[in-house]
Amino acid sequence: MEEQLEPAPVELGLDTFGDVEVDSDGRALSYAQVIRNVVEQAVLADRVGVDFFGIGEHHRDDFAISAPEVVLGAIASRTDRIHLGTAVTVLSSDDPVRVYEKFATLDALSNGRAELILGRGSFTESFPLFGFNLQDYETLFEEKLDLFSHLLDEAPVTWTGTIRPPLTQQEAFPKTESGRLKTWVGVGGSPESVVRAARYGLPLVLAIIGGQPARFAPYVDLYHRALAQLGQPTLPVAVHSPGFIAETDDEAAEILWPHQQVMMNRIGRERGWPPTSRDRFESEIHEGALHVGSPETVAQKIADTVRTLGIQRFDLKYTSGTVPHEKLMTAIELYGTVVIPRVRELLAQDPAEALGLAAR
C-alpha cells in the first residue's frame, strides 16, 4: 500500500505597506522613522515565528516605502529564518532585469530567504512618476512578466518585445545559490490574471481586501484547472488580506477603526466611492475580508479562509492606516505567539481538507 505523505503546514505571514504612523499624540511620524519602525516590526516577526514578511511598493504620501528591496536588505541583516519579499513589486513601471538583479542580491544577503510577488499594484502613481503611459497598462505587465519569466531560468536570455530594447544572449547577475528565485504573481481577482500566472508556471497570491473570502474559490479552482491543462505542476496559492489583532475583539476594532476610516475615505475620494461607515467596517469583520479581533477570533477566521479556499499560505496585512508603532508591535507578537499556533492546531483537526489536498 502506498504511503500517504503528510501535508506541509500552511505558511503564515505578515504584510505591510509602511503606512505612515502617528505617535501617541496623533502626530504623523517622519517617513524615515516609519521605515526604521518597519525594520523593528520585521525583526520581531522573525523572533516570534512568523514565516514570511512582505513589504508593498508605493509612491504616495500615505506610505513610506517606495524601495522595499532596500528595507528588506536591512531586515535580512538582522533576522535568521523568516522569508522576506514584496507585497507587491509593481513590475509594470520597473525594469525586469533590474528587479531580478536586486532580488537575487537580496537572496544572497538573506541566505536564500528572498521571494517576490509581482503585480500591477492597486495604485497608479508609479506610471507618471517613471514616465509610463497608463494606456499601455496591460502591455507593460504582460511583456515585462514574460521577460522576467525568462530571467528566472538564470541562463542567457534572448527576448523581444515592444516596451524595451531586446536582449540577445544576455545574462543577469548575480545568480542565486538555489538556481531559481521564488516568485509569485499577485492578482486582484480577474480570471485573465489567474490564467496568466498559471501560463507562466508561477504561484498565485490572491489579494482579498473586501467581501467574503469564499467568493474567490472559483479563482482557485480556475488556477488549478489552468495549471493542469497547461501541463504545469501543482503550485501553491496564497491569500493576502487585511486585519489587526489586540487582546479582545472590542479593543482591536476600537484601535483600528479611526485609522482605517481616514485611510478608506481618502482613497474613496480619489476613486469616487462613498464615505465608509462603522456598520460597513463591522460587517467586513464579521462577514468579509477583515481579520480583526482577539487572537482566537483571528485564528478561527484565518483557519476558515484556509479551509474554504484550500490555500498554502496566508499573509495578514497587519495594519490599515496610521496605527501607532507600539500597537503594531503588540499585534505582531500576538500573531506569532498565539494566532499562528492556534491556526495550526485548528487546521490539524482536518489537514487534508484544510490544505486543499482532498480530491477536487
Sequence and secondary structure as in RCSB ss.txt:
>XXXX:A:sequence
MEEQLEPAPVELGLDTFGDVEVDSDGRALSYAQVIRNVVEQAVLADRVGVDFFGIGEHHRDDFAISAPEVVLGAI
ASRTDRIHLGTAVTVLSSDDPVRVYEKFATLDALSNGRAELILGRGSFTESFPLFGFNLQDYETLFEEKLDLFSH
LLDEAPVTWTGTIRPPLTQQEAFPKTESGRLKTWVGVGGSPESVVRAARYGLPLVLAIIGGQPARFAPYVDLYHR
ALAQLGQPTLPVAVHSPGFIAETDDEAAEILWPHQQVMMNRIGRERGWPPTSRDRFESEIHEGALHVGSPETVAQ
KIADTVRTLGIQRFDLKYTSGTVPHEKLMTAIELYGTVVIPRVRELLAQDPAEALGLAAR
>XXXX:A:secstr
          EEEEEE  B  B TTS B  HHHHHHHHHHHHHHHHHTT SEEEE    STTB  S HHHHHHHH
HTT SS EEEES EEGGGS HHHHHHHHHHHHHHTTS BEEEEE  S  THHHHTT  GGGHHHHHHHHHHHHHH
HTT S EEE  SSS  EEEE  S   SSSS EEEEEESS HHHHHHHHHTT  EEEE  SS GGGGHHHHHHHHH
HHHHTT     EEEEEEEEE SSHHHHHHHHHHHHHHHHHHHHHHHT     HHHHHHHHHHSS EEESHHHHHH
HHHHHHHHHT SEEEEE   S   HHHHHHHHHHIIIIIHHHHHHHHHTSHHHHTT S  
